[in-house]
Amino acid sequence: MKVRVDSELCQGHTLCAMNAPDLFALRDEDGHAYALLEEVPADKEGQAREAARSCPEQAIVLF
């Protein structure tokens, strides 16, 4: 599974980083999220899905 954050949609709610701190972080300059890894390790896929579900802006794309 791969993951990315749509920077146009992200509003910096931080829910993804709280749900999956190994996968997401926030930029210092604007507070918006970004994916730490493009490829999600198999044991972290559940966290990636939960982060995507928790995003109010639906800015997390899993593929």
C-alpha beads as a LAMMPS data file, in Angstrom:
LAMMPS data file: protein, C-alpha beads

63 atoms
62 bonds

1 atom types
1 bond types

-500.0 500.0 xlo xhi
-500.0 500.0 ylo yhi
-500.0 500.0 zlo zhi

Masses

1 110.0

Atoms # bond

1 1 1 0.000 0.000 0.000
2 1 1 1.155 3.522 -0.761
3 1 1 0.076 6.742 0.914
4 1 1 0.200 10.438 0.208
5 1 1 -1.373 13.564 1.635
6 1 1 -3.127 15.963 -0.724
7 1 1 -1.594 19.263 0.356
8 1 1 -4.421 21.189 -1.314
9 1 1 -6.983 19.561 1.000
10 1 1 -5.034 19.227 4.260
11 1 1 -5.968 21.778 6.917
12 1 1 -3.571 20.568 9.608
13 1 1 -6.036 18.966 12.022
14 1 1 -3.194 16.615 13.166
15 1 1 -5.453 13.565 13.488
16 1 1 -3.357 11.535 11.058
17 1 1 -0.162 12.197 13.003
18 1 1 -1.905 11.319 16.258
19 1 1 -3.294 8.052 14.833
20 1 1 -0.160 7.044 12.942
21 1 1 2.900 8.973 14.174
22 1 1 5.221 6.558 12.339
23 1 1 3.575 7.456 9.032
24 1 1 2.675 11.156 9.221
25 1 1 4.227 14.375 10.447
26 1 1 3.359 18.068 10.256
27 1 1 5.305 20.734 8.402
28 1 1 6.715 23.489 10.578
29 1 1 5.974 26.215 8.041
30 1 1 2.231 25.632 7.596
31 1 1 1.205 22.839 9.993
32 1 1 -0.034 20.638 7.167
33 1 1 0.592 16.911 7.193
34 1 1 2.867 14.901 4.967
35 1 1 3.618 11.199 4.670
36 1 1 6.933 10.128 6.158
37 1 1 7.030 7.082 3.878
38 1 1 5.469 6.592 0.461
39 1 1 5.267 2.820 0.916
40 1 1 3.394 1.742 4.056
41 1 1 4.888 -1.319 5.778
42 1 1 2.417 -4.199 5.980
43 1 1 2.249 -3.995 9.772
44 1 1 1.264 -0.292 9.591
45 1 1 -1.527 -0.585 7.012
46 1 1 -4.239 -0.557 9.691
47 1 1 -2.840 2.679 11.112
48 1 1 -2.776 4.206 7.627
49 1 1 -6.418 3.264 7.058
50 1 1 -7.437 4.679 10.454
51 1 1 -5.575 7.912 9.725
52 1 1 -7.341 8.206 6.365
53 1 1 -10.746 7.584 7.986
54 1 1 -10.052 10.152 10.700
55 1 1 -9.127 12.970 8.311
56 1 1 -11.985 15.510 8.241
57 1 1 -10.791 16.826 4.879
58 1 1 -10.242 13.344 3.352
59 1 1 -6.754 14.543 2.368
60 1 1 -5.062 11.153 2.823
61 1 1 -4.913 9.026 -0.308
62 1 1 -4.229 5.292 -0.025
63 1 1 -3.444 3.334 -3.155

Bonds

1 1 1 2
2 1 2 3
3 1 3 4
4 1 4 5
5 1 5 6
6 1 6 7
7 1 7 8
8 1 8 9
9 1 9 10
10 1 10 11
11 1 11 12
12 1 12 13
13 1 13 14
14 1 14 15
15 1 15 16
16 1 16 17
17 1 17 18
18 1 18 19
19 1 19 20
20 1 20 21
21 1 21 22
22 1 22 23
23 1 23 24
24 1 24 25
25 1 25 26
26 1 26 27
27 1 27 28
28 1 28 29
29 1 29 30
30 1 30 31
31 1 31 32
32 1 32 33
33 1 33 34
34 1 34 35
35 1 35 36
36 1 36 37
37 1 37 38
38 1 38 39
39 1 39 40
40 1 40 41
41 1 41 42
42 1 42 43
43 1 43 44
44 1 44 45
45 1 45 46
46 1 46 47
47 1 47 48
48 1 48 49
49 1 49 50
50 1 50 51
51 1 51 52
52 1 52 53
53 1 53 54
54 1 54 55
55 1 55 56
56 1 56 57
57 1 57 58
58 1 58 59
59 1 59 60
60 1 60 61
61 1 61 62
62 1 62 63
